[in-house]
């Protein structure tokens, strides 16, 4: 910011209105320094849309994804958007669109990436933390490595368009957002307390609890977990190896633990449980659950309900 001669008062209100020319210049400089043509995606992932405490807290109170989107396009100008946002409805798909003329001579592609990544994070509030778009429209020339990013890895990307947009299946529009969770700062504080507690023999158990805490938003990456624990990635891996664990095993176990809790509630649909614990495909969820439990999620629920019946009505 000092190099670009930008005022420091931007730090005072992270959710407040910021002149868009400053954002464009800053993100362009960041992309140059990082040598990344997908720097905009990295920036949004570093401070996800869900961390925008004002707007995300209000949006998740909406009854469905559709009403959440309608509110989003009305509210987003308060946060310094230099473009217009709107919904375009077609028979099988609704497009969340962003468009308008170029407003700055630098940073346009990175800001487009930043905005599209944020749009996907918005949709994940209701569609599940692992949801990915199947089609994306990109205003202007597409960055060379865009499809290599995780968030856009499943998307067919249409380039050199007059607007940007993310395709949303109509089947998602009635999805109900989860209840509001703790703010990012409070959540991070609880994570730090868990991992920095007095030494214990089950470091992997503490880390698994942290991963499970984050599942409602997204799957915690190993580098993020290492940072929270005050370790580098290799040291974290070695500590897990000492307990006969790997990070991917902890993720599977965290998903399994969260799934069993949700399956015990009869009103939770199995397909929704799959999405809630981070699976984009319910079939993958069933396969992973069976691998750990030896039975399917449906059979697990039946056995749990039978055990409750036997406790309530002993023979």
C-alpha positions in Angstrom: 0.0 0.0 0.0 2.9 2.3 0.8 4.5 1.6 -2.6 1.2 2.5 -4.3 0.7 5.5 -2.1 -2.6 4.2 -0.8 -4.1 5.6 2.4 -3.8 3.4 5.5 -7.4 4.1 6.6 -8.4 1.2 4.4 -7.4 -1.0 7.3 -9.9 0.6 9.7 -13.1 -0.8 8.2 -12.4 -4.1 6.4 -16.1 -4.5 5.5 -16.6 -0.9 4.6 -16.8 0.9 1.2 -13.4 1.1 -0.6 -12.7 3.2 -3.8 -12.5 0.6 -6.5 -9.5 2.2 -8.3 -7.5 1.4 -5.1 -8.6 -2.2 -5.2 -7.7 -2.6 -8.9 -4.3 -1.1 -8.5 -3.5 -3.2 -5.4 -4.6 -6.5 -6.8 -2.7 -5.8 -10.0 0.5 -5.1 -8.1 -0.1 -8.2 -6.0 -0.4 -10.4 -9.1 2.9 -8.9 -10.4 4.7 -9.5 -7.2 3.4 -13.0 -6.8 3.9 -13.9 -10.5 0.4 -15.4 -10.6 -2.2 -15.0 -13.2 -4.9 -16.3 -10.8 -3.9 -14.0 -7.9 -7.5 -12.7 -7.6 -8.7 -16.2 -6.7 -6.0 -16.6 -4.1 -6.9 -13.3 -2.5 -10.6 -14.3 -2.2 -9.6 -17.7 -0.8 -7.3 -16.1 1.7 -10.2 -14.0 3.1 -13.3 -15.8 2.0 -16.6 -14.2 1.3 -17.9 -15.9 4.4 -15.5 -13.7 6.5 -17.3 -10.6 5.3 -19.1 -10.5 8.6 -21.7 -7.9 7.6 -23.1 -9.2 4.4 -22.6 -12.9 4.9 -24.3 -12.8 8.3 -27.4 -11.1 6.8 -27.5 -13.4 3.7 -27.5 -16.7 5.5 -30.7 -15.5 7.3 -32.5 -15.7 4.0 -34.9 -18.7 3.6 -33.5 -20.0 0.3 -30.6 -19.7 -2.0 -32.8 -17.8 -4.5 -33.8 -15.1 -2.0 -30.2 -14.9 -0.9 -29.1 -14.2 -4.4 -31.7 -11.6 -4.9 -30.6 -9.8 -1.8 -26.9 -10.1 -2.8 -27.3 -8.2 -6.1 -29.1 -5.4 -4.2 -26.6 -5.2 -1.3 -23.2 -5.7 -3.0 -22.9 -2.0 -4.3 -22.5 -1.0 -0.6 -19.1 -2.8 -0.5 -17.4 -0.9 -3.3 -18.4 -3.0 -6.4 -17.5 -1.1 -9.6 -19.7 -3.4 -11.7 -23.3 -4.3 -11.8 -24.6 -7.7 -10.6 -27.9 -9.3 -11.7 -29.6 -12.6 -12.2 -30.4 -13.9 -15.6 -32.9 -16.8 -15.7 -33.1 -19.5 -18.4 -35.2 -22.7 -18.4 -32.7 -25.0 -16.7 -30.2 -22.5 -15.2 -29.9 -19.2 -13.4 -26.8 -17.1 -14.1 -25.3 -14.9 -11.4 -23.9 -12.1 -13.7 -21.4 -9.3 -13.3 -20.7 -6.8 -16.0 -20.0 -3.3 -17.1 -17.3 -1.3 -18.8 -13.7 -1.4 -17.7 -13.2 1.1 -15.0 -9.4 1.0 -14.4 -6.4 0.5 -16.7 -5.0 -2.2 -14.5 -6.3 -5.2 -12.5 -9.4 -6.0 -14.6 -8.7 -9.7 -15.0 -7.7 -10.2 -11.4 -10.8 -8.4 -10.1 -12.9 -10.5 -12.3 -11.3 -13.6 -10.9 -11.8 -12.2 -7.4 -15.4 -11.6 -8.0 -16.2 -14.9 -9.6 -14.5 -16.8 -6.8 -16.5 -14.8 -4.3 -19.7 -15.7 -6.2 -18.9 -19.4 -5.9 -18.3 -19.0 -2.2 -21.7 -17.2 -1.9 -23.3 -20.2 -3.6 -21.5 -22.6 -1.3 -23.3 -21.1 1.6 -26.3 -23.1 0.5 -25.0 -25.6 -2.0 -22.3 -27.0 0.2 -18.6 -26.3 0.8 -17.4 -28.4 -2.1 -19.8 -27.2 -4.7 -18.2 -26.2 -8.0 -19.8 -24.5 -11.1 -20.1 -26.5 -14.3 -20.0 -23.4 -16.5 -18.4 -20.0 -16.1 -18.4 -17.0 -18.4 -15.3 -14.8 -18.2 -15.3 -11.1 -19.2 -12.2 -10.7 -21.4 -9.3 -13.0 -21.8 -9.2 -16.0 -19.5 -6.1 -16.4 -17.3 -4.0 -19.4 -18.5 -4.2 -21.3 -15.2 -7.8 -20.5 -14.3 -9.0 -24.1 -14.8 -6.1 -25.4 -12.7 -7.5 -23.7 -9.6 -9.7 -26.0 -7.5 -12.7 -23.7 -7.5 -13.0 -23.7 -11.3 -11.6 -27.2 -12.1 -14.9 -28.6 -13.1 -16.1 -25.7 -15.1 -16.4 -25.2 -18.9 -15.1 -21.6 -19.2 -16.4 -19.3 -22.0 -13.9 -16.5 -22.6 -13.8 -13.1 -24.2 -17.4 -12.4 -23.2 -19.0 -9.0 -22.6 -19.9 -10.0 -19.0 -18.8 -12.6 -16.4 -21.3 -15.1 -14.9 -21.5 -18.3 -12.9 -24.1 -21.0 -13.9 -26.4 -22.2 -11.1 -28.7 -25.2 -11.6 -32.3 -24.4 -10.8 -32.4 -27.4 -8.5 -30.2 -25.5 -6.0 -32.4 -22.4 -5.8 -34.7 -23.9 -3.1 -31.7 -25.0 -1.0 -31.9 -23.6 2.6 -28.7 -22.0 3.9 -27.3 -23.4 7.2 -27.7 -21.5 10.4 -25.2 -18.7 10.9 -21.9 -19.9 12.4 -19.4 -18.1 14.6 -17.4 -15.3 12.9 -14.1 -16.1 11.4 -12.2 -14.4 14.2 -14.0 -16.3 16.9 -13.7 -19.6 15.0 -9.9 -19.0 14.5 -9.5 -18.2 18.2 -11.2 -21.4 19.2 -9.0 -23.4 16.8 -5.8 -21.8 18.2 -6.9 -22.6 21.7 -7.5 -26.2 20.7 -4.2 -26.7 19.0 -2.1 -24.7 21.5 -3.5 -26.4 24.6 -1.0 -28.2 26.9 0.8 -31.1 25.2 -1.4 -34.2 24.7 -0.9 -37.6 23.2 -3.7 -37.2 20.6 -2.5 -34.3 18.5 -4.3 -35.9 15.6 -7.6 -35.9 17.6 -7.3 -32.2 18.3 -6.6 -31.5 14.7 -9.5 -33.7 13.5 -11.8 -31.6 15.7 -10.5 -28.5 14.1 -11.1 -29.9 10.6 -14.7 -30.9 11.6 -15.4 -27.4 12.9 -14.5 -26.0 9.5 -16.5 -28.5 7.4 -19.7 -26.3 7.4 -17.7 -23.8 5.3 -15.0 -25.8 3.5 -12.4 -28.4 3.9 -9.4 -27.0 5.7 -6.2 -27.3 3.7 -3.1 -28.8 5.3 -1.1 -25.6 4.9 -3.9 -23.7 6.7 -4.0 -26.3 9.5 -0.2 -26.2 9.9 -0.3 -22.4 10.1 -3.0 -22.5 12.9 -0.9 -25.1 14.8 2.2 -22.9 14.5 4.0 -25.5 12.5 5.3 -25.9 8.9 3.6 -28.5 6.8 6.4 -31.1 7.0 6.5 -30.9 10.8 2.7 -31.3 11.0 3.0 -34.4 8.8 5.7 -35.8 11.0 3.7 -35.4 14.1 0.8 -37.2 12.5 3.1 -39.9 11.2 4.2 -40.5 14.8 0.6 -41.3 15.6 0.2 -43.5 12.5 -2.0 -40.9 10.7 -2.1 -38.8 7.6 -3.8 -35.6 7.0 -6.2 -37.1 4.4 -7.2 -39.7 7.0 -8.1 -37.0 9.4 -10.2 -35.3 6.8 -12.1 -38.6 6.2 -12.5 -39.2 9.9 -13.8 -35.6 10.5 -16.3 -36.0 7.7 -17.4 -39.4 9.1 -17.8 -38.0 12.6 -19.8 -35.0 11.3 -21.9 -37.3 9.1 -22.8 -39.7 11.9 -24.1 -36.8 14.0 -26.3 -35.5 11.1 -27.6 -39.0 10.2 -28.9 -39.5 13.8 -31.4 -36.7 13.0 -34.2 -38.3 11.0 -35.2 -35.1 9.3 -31.8 -34.7 7.6 -31.8 -36.0 4.1 -28.8 -38.2 3.2 -28.0 -36.2 0.1 -27.9 -33.0 2.2 -25.7 -34.7 4.8 -23.3 -35.6 1.9 -23.1 -31.9 0.9 -22.8 -30.7 4.4 -19.7 -32.7 5.2 -18.0 -31.6 2.0 -18.8 -34.1 -0.7 -19.8 -32.8 -4.1 -21.1 -36.2 -5.1 -23.4 -38.2 -2.8 -22.1 -41.5 -4.3 -18.6 -40.6 -3.2 -20.0 -39.9 0.3 -21.8 -43.3 0.4 -18.6 -45.1 -0.7 -16.4 -43.3 1.8 -18.9 -43.9 4.6 -19.2 -47.6 3.9 -15.4 -47.9 3.9 -15.2 -46.5 7.4 -18.4 -47.9 8.9 -18.8 -51.1 7.0 -22.4 -50.1 6.2 -24.2 -47.5 4.1 -25.4 -44.2 5.6 -29.0 -45.4 5.1 -28.3 -48.6 7.0 -26.4 -46.7 9.7 -29.5 -44.5 10.3 -31.8 -47.6 10.4 -29.6 -49.2 13.0 -29.5 -46.0 15.1 -33.3 -45.7 15.0 -33.7 -49.4 15.9 -31.3 -48.9 18.9 -33.4 -46.0 20.1 -36.6 -48.0 19.8 -35.1 -50.8 21.8 -34.0 -48.4 24.5 -37.5 -46.8 24.6 -39.4 -50.0 24.5 -37.3 -52.8 26.2 -38.6 -56.3 25.7 
